[in-house]
């Protein structure tokens, strides 16, 4: 009985510490969107492979084995499935999502769109088919298809920086622009709303990790380079939980509450792991604890964690890492371009 009482008290203290620090007290409970895309039943009824049981590499092989006419027939008949199926060639996914969205997000290359819940979406800047480098920006709380601006601002800033001669470690005489990097703004999971218990727990991150893993599997299946992932705030929890399965060359976390690992070794990844935190980021006031399913563990910027440190002293606040002219943005761009070893 005494041990049971101590456990209850410890759990209550953990909730108080995590939920009562730095504003971790507001927010509403969210339910993760999981399962196959909308329209999967009709797709399966037409004798097509089950989206949930077919791997991205199998999807890619399935589409390679059919001619262009049949591919476009499937785009027209099942746009909501084709547009969300990792392993389908990107151009077909853009076409399918344009049909499903009916002009919404016109001018953007929509790699995925799921209308369920608050809405999930992935937007691509650049050419995934020809890109030599791919970057994926994974956001934290409050991002969904109706609130994309913070995410697209980060992704657009990164794309501009990778295209700029002054953004990274270019030598004299090198060309002024580098359009070989494609950037994906990936709002592909159910994010927490606010910074309440959802943000302190790992449930949404676990569901997001499965979707993120499938995204990188899909990129590999269509011949895209292994991406560099830029994981902000709660997005770094997603990246940490997915790390051991991700086909990625870099994991870059910034404004991170933790990755649910004690150190880089526990992530189980061959990717290079980078971490940034600026001195004015409120995340520094969130305790790096992990107890009873709450809290996300060690600070990835601590030397003992073993990540490579990204300079961020001139960034400002929790959302300032992509501000023009900052050391963090210059370093992010260099990582995305493969300019740093």
Phi and psi in degrees as a GROMACS rama.xvg file:
@    title "Ramachandran Plot"
@    xaxis  label "Phi"
@    yaxis  label "Psi"
@TYPE xy
-63.9777  -41.1698  UNK-2
-63.7673  -39.7332  UNK-3
-62.9506  -41.0078  UNK-4
-64.18  -43.0548  UNK-5
-61.5801  -39.218  UNK-6
-63.7312  -43.2041  UNK-7
-63.0135  -43.047  UNK-8
-63.7164  -44.2557  UNK-9
-62.3838  -40.634  UNK-10
-64.0032  -42.1874  UNK-11
-63.2127  -40.0386  UNK-12
-64.2473  -40.0052  UNK-13
-63.032  -42.8009  UNK-14
-60.8653  -44.1393  UNK-15
-62.5982  -44.8492  UNK-16
-64.4852  -49.0071  UNK-17
-74.1797  -41.0744  UNK-18
-83.6678  -16.9898  UNK-19
-103.947  6.20248  UNK-20
-109.296  138.036  UNK-21
53.9067  32.3195  UNK-22
87.7806  8.08629  UNK-23
-77.3379  59.4615  UNK-24
-137.02  -8.21641  UNK-25
-111.983  162.455  UNK-26
127.884  157.013  UNK-27
-118.453  149.505  UNK-28
-65.1096  136.681  UNK-29
-119.305  150.038  UNK-30
-111.038  125.074  UNK-31
-65.7751  138.316  UNK-32
-83.6949  122.657  UNK-33
-134.21  179.228  UNK-34
87.7511  -178.138  UNK-35
-69.6421  163.735  UNK-36
-69.8084  162.996  UNK-37
-57.0893  136.773  UNK-38
92.7872  1.21676  UNK-39
-63.4796  -34.285  UNK-40
-62.5134  -44.8064  UNK-41
-66.5691  -37.4445  UNK-42
-60.6415  -48.6078  UNK-43
-65.8773  -38.552  UNK-44
-61.4736  -24.8579  UNK-45
-85.3796  9.89297  UNK-46
80.7084  19.3999  UNK-47
-95.0545  156.989  UNK-48
-63.1343  138.131  UNK-49
-57.8095  117.603  UNK-50
-59.9004  -28.7873  UNK-51
-81.3274  -26.6408  UNK-52
-104.479  -4.53699  UNK-53
-102.043  124.936  UNK-54
-72.001  157.791  UNK-55
-55.5468  -37.2483  UNK-56
-66.2635  -36.3415  UNK-57
-69.7114  -37.7521  UNK-58
-61.1542  -45.9415  UNK-59
-59.8102  -42.6762  UNK-60
-65.1833  -39.0901  UNK-61
-60.3685  -43.5165  UNK-62
-75.2654  -30.985  UNK-63
-65.3489  -30.5236  UNK-64
-80.9391  -2.40445  UNK-65
-114.514  156.511  UNK-66
-79.5122  166.827  UNK-67
-56.5169  -36.6263  UNK-68
-63.9752  -43.3629  UNK-69
-68.2105  -38.5009  UNK-70
-58.2625  -47.0134  UNK-71
-69.5193  -29.0604  UNK-72
-63.2682  -41.8681  UNK-73
-69.1693  -35.9315  UNK-74
-58.4086  -45.8822  UNK-75
-71.6597  -37.4031  UNK-76
-80.0191  -32.5153  UNK-77
-137.349  59.4487  UNK-78
-61.921  -35.9209  UNK-79
-72.7876  -20.8773  UNK-80
-86.3414  -52.4028  UNK-81
-56.9723  -39.6457  UNK-82
-69.5073  -13.6353  UNK-83
-121.928  12.4678  UNK-84
-100.658  107.032  UNK-85
-64.0132  129.79  UNK-86
112.186  -18.1931  UNK-87
-74.9009  138.962  UNK-88
-52.5634  136.82  UNK-89
-53.0264  -42.3884  UNK-90
-61.0481  -36.5289  UNK-91
-68.8963  -36.223  UNK-92
-66.4273  -41.3572  UNK-93
-60.1326  -44.1118  UNK-94
-63.5275  -43.7736  UNK-95
-64.3946  -43.4184  UNK-96
-70.5422  -31.8386  UNK-97
-62.4706  -39.3318  UNK-98
-66.8492  -46.1076  UNK-99
-65.7423  -33.1896  UNK-100
-89.7391  -14.6662  UNK-101
58.1851  42.1623  UNK-102
98.6298  -14.9353  UNK-103
-65.802  142.096  UNK-104
62.2156  31.0414  UNK-105
-55.1337  137.281  UNK-106
90.5297  -10.2478  UNK-107
-104.203  147.033  UNK-108
-88.4932  107.65  UNK-109
-95.3883  110.341  UNK-110
-81.8874  -25.9502  UNK-111
-157.632  146.343  UNK-112
-152.04  121.101  UNK-113
-122.1  113.467  UNK-114
-77.951  -6.9389  UNK-115
-69.4969  153.774  UNK-116
62.1807  -134.169  UNK-117
-83.8312  -3.49415  UNK-118
93.4101  131.181  UNK-119
-123.267  145.338  UNK-120
-154.671  151.239  UNK-121
-132.864  127.752  UNK-122
-116.467  141.336  UNK-123
-115.384  132.404  UNK-124
-113.961  121.151  UNK-125
107.634  -173.365  UNK-126
-113.095  104.124  UNK-127
-64.8037  -26.8401  UNK-128
-72.7107  -35.4776  UNK-129
-109.301  -7.2402  UNK-130
-60.998  140.159  UNK-131
-86.9849  -20.8181  UNK-132
-138.943  145.518  UNK-133
-129.596  135.927  UNK-134
-120.266  141.849  UNK-135
-124.37  124.761  UNK-136
-99.5568  120.6  UNK-137
-108.99  114.686  UNK-138
-87.1453  172.269  UNK-139
-101.302  -142.366  UNK-140
-60.5941  151.634  UNK-141
77.9854  -0.239877  UNK-142
-90.6271  131.846  UNK-143
-157.701  -175.003  UNK-144
-66.1072  -18.8086  UNK-145
-94.4764  -9.70242  UNK-146
-137.309  76.2588  UNK-147
-101.616  -16.6692  UNK-148
-54.5902  -45.7009  UNK-149
-59.7419  -36.8704  UNK-150
-72.4824  -47.9039  UNK-151
-66.5335  -30.0541  UNK-152
-62.1306  -42.9658  UNK-153
-64.9795  -47.3707  UNK-154
-64.5163  -41.8354  UNK-155
-66.2772  -38.4458  UNK-156
-63.7466  -39.7284  UNK-157
-66.9623  -41.346  UNK-158
-63.5328  -43.9751  UNK-159
-61.3152  -40.7954  UNK-160
-67.7876  -36.9889  UNK-161
-70.1984  -23.6443  UNK-162
-86.6654  -6.91126  UNK-163
-99.7024  133.726  UNK-164
-63.0782  -31.3994  UNK-165
-85.0821  -4.08326  UNK-166
-78.0494  -24.4808  UNK-167
-140.157  -161.007  UNK-168
-88.3232  67.4659  UNK-169
-88.2978  142.599  UNK-170
-89.7822  158.932  UNK-171
-59.54  137.043  UNK-172
93.746  -9.81823  UNK-173
-77.1274  160.252  UNK-174
-69.3448  156.663  UNK-175
-78.633  -18.6954  UNK-176
-135.034  147.365  UNK-177
-128.727  96.9273  UNK-178
-96.7109  21.6679  UNK-179
-88.2542  0.588611  UNK-180
-108.745  123.361  UNK-181
-99.3045  143.203  UNK-182
-122.704  129.669  UNK-183
-107.416  122.55  UNK-184
-90.2065  106.17  UNK-185
-107.021  94.2797  UNK-186
-99.5819  60.2728  UNK-187
-100.535  15.7447  UNK-188
-143.223  165.416  UNK-189
-79.139  111.235  UNK-190
-85.952  157.912  UNK-191
-63.6382  156.033  UNK-192
-106.306  122.012  UNK-193
71.8422  -159.097  UNK-194
-127.538  51.8942  UNK-195
-92.0682  -153.716  UNK-196
-65.7095  -29.139  UNK-197
-58.2183  -39.6956  UNK-198
-73.4352  -23.2999  UNK-199
-88.6579  -16.3154  UNK-200
-99.8767  172.533  UNK-201
-108.569  2.03239  UNK-202
-60.6662  -48.9598  UNK-203
-65.8135  -35.0688  UNK-204
-67.2852  -37.0925  UNK-205
-63.738  -43.9107  UNK-206
-65.0253  -40.0996  UNK-207
-65.3497  -35.5384  UNK-208
-61.9023  -38.7051  UNK-209
-63.293  -42.3603  UNK-210
-69.5746  -37.9508  UNK-211
-66.6854  -40.0047  UNK-212
-60.5199  -43.1186  UNK-213
-65.6646  -34.7162  UNK-214
-59.631  -49.5055  UNK-215
-68.55  -33.2916  UNK-216
-62.4746  -40.17  UNK-217
-66.6983  -39.4985  UNK-218
-61.5633  -44.3452  UNK-219
-62.4081  -38.3359  UNK-220
-65.6331  -28.3642  UNK-221
-99.0025  10.4989  UNK-222
85.5875  11.7442  UNK-223
-76.2334  152.849  UNK-224
-65.5879  154.733  UNK-225
-59.9008  128.726  UNK-226
-82.869  162.337  UNK-227
-96.4549  125.188  UNK-228
-99.8784  130.118  UNK-229
-112.344  109.353  UNK-230
-115.088  113.484  UNK-231
-98.9144  132.605  UNK-232
54.2607  -123.09  UNK-233
-61.9096  -24.188  UNK-234
-60.0434  -27.0517  UNK-235
-71.069  -25.6358  UNK-236
-67.8554  -43.8222  UNK-237
-57.1293  -48.806  UNK-238
-63.9906  -37.0029  UNK-239
-65.0792  -43.1578  UNK-240
-70.1755  -28.8372  UNK-241
-88.4936  -12.9462  UNK-242
-49.6523  -43.489  UNK-243
-68.7274  -16.8211  UNK-244
-109.486  -8.80794  UNK-245
-74.2028  135.149  UNK-246
-88.6126  85.2729  UNK-247
-140.73  152.193  UNK-248
-99.7585  -22.0087  UNK-249
-141.885  141.707  UNK-250
-119.107  114.631  UNK-251
-116.132  115.727  UNK-252
-112.422  143.357  UNK-253
-148.815  142.174  UNK-254
59.1972  38.9464  UNK-255
-88.1858  134.611  UNK-256
-84.0443  -1.35267  UNK-257
132.171  161.8  UNK-258
-116.547  13.0212  UNK-259
60.8758  38.9218  UNK-260
-149.724  149.669  UNK-261
-80.4165  -24.6431  UNK-262
-163.696  175.557  UNK-263
-59.8351  -38.3701  UNK-264
-58.2682  -37.1265  UNK-265
-70.4438  -16.9408  UNK-266
-69.9368  -25.7054  UNK-267
66.275  38.7324  UNK-268
-123.853  149.48  UNK-269
-91.1056  -5.14047  UNK-270
-68.7912  152.536  UNK-271
-73.6481  137.134  UNK-272
-111.91  126.866  UNK-273
-123.258  152.757  UNK-274
-145.758  142.519  UNK-275
-137.362  142.603  UNK-276
-153.565  123.753  UNK-277
-86.8613  158.215  UNK-278
-64.0178  -21.8378  UNK-279
-100.038  6.54169  UNK-280
-73.1302  125.41  UNK-281
-64.0768  -18.058  UNK-282
-60.9286  -21.006  UNK-283
-67.4093  -17.486  UNK-284
-91.2822  -4.68912  UNK-285
-84.2019  125.216  UNK-286
-66.4446  137.745  UNK-287
-87.5858  73.5821  UNK-288
-114.948  164.046  UNK-289
-148.989  110.805  UNK-290
-155.088  135.033  UNK-291
53.4757  35.7001  UNK-292
84.1765  -1.40461  UNK-293
-110.402  146.675  UNK-294
84.0846  156.828  UNK-295
-120.297  11.8907  UNK-296
87.0289  -153.047  UNK-297
-60.8999  149.053  UNK-298
-74.4589  118.106  UNK-299
-64.6321  -15.7976  UNK-300
-86.8199  -7.37508  UNK-301
-71.1636  138.548  UNK-302
-53.5208  -36.8055  UNK-303
-64.9227  -20.9606  UNK-304
-69.8626  -34.6498  UNK-305
94.8932  8.20687  UNK-306
-80.5841  156.211  UNK-307
-75.1714  133.844  UNK-308
-86.7911  130.003  UNK-309
-95.6983  124.784  UNK-310
-63.5995  132.256  UNK-311
-146.037  22.6532  UNK-312
-63.8985  -25.8868  UNK-313
-97.2746  3.3839  UNK-314
-77.2434  160.86  UNK-315
-130.795  123.601  UNK-316
75.2411  -172.204  UNK-317
-76.2257  -22.3739  UNK-318
-117.173  19.4114  UNK-319
-100.078  9.95518  UNK-320
-72.2261  -19.0206  UNK-321
-104.899  13.5221  UNK-322
-64.6835  141.294  UNK-323
-57.0394  135.099  UNK-324
86.6647  -5.88804  UNK-325
-77.7236  151.741  UNK-326
-60.6978  -36.3483  UNK-327
-63.1977  -45.1412  UNK-328
-64.8803  -41.8102  UNK-329
-60.7087  -40.8972  UNK-330
-70.8817  -41.7372  UNK-331
-55.9424  -45.2715  UNK-332
-63.7652  -40.8772  UNK-333
-64.1576  -39.7794  UNK-334
-63.7867  -47.2074  UNK-335
-60.8464  -37.5355  UNK-336
-80.3731  -8.11316  UNK-337
76.5648  25.3434  UNK-338
-86.1295  -8.94996  UNK-339
-116.914  143.895  UNK-340
